[in-house]
């Protein structure tokens, strides 16, 4: 197994695939409790779109299948064994759209693509208007994107070239200004520079700038840089990349640093002996866009790049202060916390009322939860706009089907 | 600015505390200037009866009518401002309590801000009955029926003061001390300008400097531009008010006033240069504390520009065209505030059209 140079690795004994990471998917299990699985082997597929498969992040024995309300899958947990058995995949014979799509579907890499609007896994025969590769991370204490991509430059390039072939749409590689990524095939692949502020690495910002979503019913796809590297690994080596690079940060962490870990690692194990004593809050993601985790068992979610642990006194949290009056009070603070071109206050009011049609007109289709995180934190009403937005998006998606 | 209000917790409370803090310089200026105006009037007019409640209170606090020391001014100002404020708070708290009980919700402290703003917009000699009337109207029609803080459609204090102005237009004329030319509508200074231009202003000792620091007659809180600027700075730094709306009002005032100067025909307010428009009357106060009320103003950025220019146009227009209403700020703000949802509606419709035109 290849190890990133200069990065400490930390391996855990349990990893999981999380159901809530894949919105709108009804999982059909391809394995049973107690089965031994190879890493990269398909363990689940989508009931509605059976071509879409989900592969095991690690090799080992399936130890628990956790289900929640209405038997929705919450997590499929795997006890890691030492066999390091990996599933092998035949790289696509040609570079045409069909064979690349089939390869991605078969290897499970398709499930790392996301659509905007809605943030779903795209349909296997979907037609995007554009594809976005997020090759920067501007959030505080994020792992160094540049080092990681440069280490896996071959894989990254192979995957970007392949992704450019999955449709006729242009592929935008969004990168930081000091990190030039040169691609030869410049007719299809376009590079775009983003800087300025913590929001510079949100796909919503890139899409809003380069291919803004209107009301016409089209969609764009996006994918994160580590998932691109994982795809490149599959393409070049025929086997899955068993690593993700995450950073461990926050004022309650003893030794903040980047770590190479298994995808889907158990966060409790990762944090063992890393956190100062005393009460603390664990965030999945950065201190800006992170989502607070309940204590207990939790796993890295798909695309998670950071764990932030804050001491109990630092910062505030959303939705904690009970208040009977939840009116939105406009202020200048709110104006810059959302994508340009969207009026925050009318949108917040529409979300609060659950007025899906109005929210759609005001630009809700351009957004997913992470894009309204800052509004929830800044608004005096203590509304959780991420939840409200998801309700509205669910309504809109239901109407579209 | 966090050091000013450590541990202020809940965002809504902190917002209210900052708004009250921003009104502190204005309140101090109101105390001093009200006292000063009172003492000057008494000194100039020996025949004046000083037997009313406020004069007795001022004397009781030890305000010396002969000399004009800082303490005398503060004591005399206290005798005028604090009874009105206390009454306004009492009335506001009373209605808030009743509304909260009827609704079975906790009392919201927002009425404190309403009472303070309302008080600062009254002349020092406002009748107590009018305070009760205006404050009740503000609390019930301006605030209560819409559901409290953050849900109002007009600034409650603005509505309260407007109803007092409309209902008792000439009442302050009857008061010997505040021989107001304009009654509650405020600015004696602008009325003076109307009649005699700059010469008339200098005859009653108003120059640019005194108008800036606020030692001019007028409603209590609105005379000192300096104090308003301090409050505005705090609100802008804390990003509580929209700078676009504020700047649009000031730019608009200069543009439209200059326009009228160029077109102007008479010696009245149409010849008044823009800086006098800004310095006299309650424009500055209204622009910062009433027009920029975050809930009752436009909530989109283009809408804020439009509303700001609308306010400026209305203020200049009413001042020029209607000498019986020399200050014009309150009706202008009221009209613009009523227009705000319409402005927002048009801006949003335009925004949606742009979104619908995208090709995705």
Contacts between the chains, C-beta under 8 A, distances in Angstrom:
chain1	res1	chain2	res2	distance
A	129	B	359	7.5
A	129	B	360	4.8
A	211	B	360	6.1
A	212	B	355	7.9
A	212	B	358	5.4
A	212	B	360	6.9
A	213	B	358	6.9
A	213	B	360	4.9
A	214	B	355	5.0
A	214	B	356	6.0
A	214	B	357	6.7
A	214	B	358	2.8
A	214	B	359	7.0
A	214	B	360	5.4
A	215	B	355	5.9
A	215	B	356	4.8
A	215	B	358	7.6
A	216	B	356	7.8
A	216	B	358	6.7
A	216	B	359	6.5
A	216	B	360	5.8
A	218	B	359	7.4
A	218	B	360	4.0
A	219	B	360	7.4
A	220	B	360	6.6
A	321	B	9	7.7
A	321	B	10	5.6
A	323	B	10	7.4
A	323	B	12	7.3
A	324	B	105	4.9
A	324	B	106	6.5
A	325	B	12	7.6
A	325	B	105	7.2
A	325	B	108	6.5
A	325	B	147	7.8
A	325	B	148	5.8
A	325	B	149	6.0
A	325	B	150	6.5
A	325	B	151	7.7
A	327	B	147	7.5
A	327	B	148	7.6
A	327	B	149	6.6
A	327	B	150	3.0
A	327	B	151	4.8
A	327	B	295	7.7
A	328	B	150	6.8
A	329	B	12	7.0
A	329	B	15	6.6
A	329	B	149	7.6
A	329	B	150	4.6
A	329	B	294	5.5
A	329	B	295	6.0
A	330	B	242	7.7
A	330	B	294	4.8
A	330	B	295	6.9
A	330	B	297	7.9
A	330	B	299	4.5
A	331	B	15	7.4
A	331	B	239	6.1
A	331	B	240	5.2
A	331	B	241	7.5
A	331	B	242	7.8
A	331	B	294	5.4
A	332	B	236	7.9
A	332	B	239	4.0
A	332	B	240	6.9
A	332	B	241	6.5
A	332	B	242	5.2
A	332	B	243	6.5
A	333	B	239	4.5
A	333	B	240	7.8
A	335	B	242	7.9
A	335	B	301	6.5
A	341	B	351	7.4
A	341	B	354	7.6
A	341	B	355	7.7
A	343	B	299	7.2
A	343	B	300	4.6
A	343	B	301	7.6
A	343	B	347	7.7
A	343	B	348	6.6
A	343	B	351	6.5
A	345	B	299	3.9
A	345	B	300	7.3
A	346	B	299	6.5
A	346	B	300	6.8
A	346	B	344	7.0
A	346	B	348	5.8
A	361	B	348	8.0
A	361	B	352	4.6
A	361	B	355	7.0
A	362	B	348	7.1
A	362	B	351	7.5
A	362	B	352	7.2
A	363	B	355	6.2
A	379	B	11	7.5
A	380	B	10	7.6
A	380	B	11	3.6
A	380	B	12	4.4
A	380	B	15	6.1
A	380	B	150	7.8
A	381	B	150	7.6
A	382	B	11	7.8
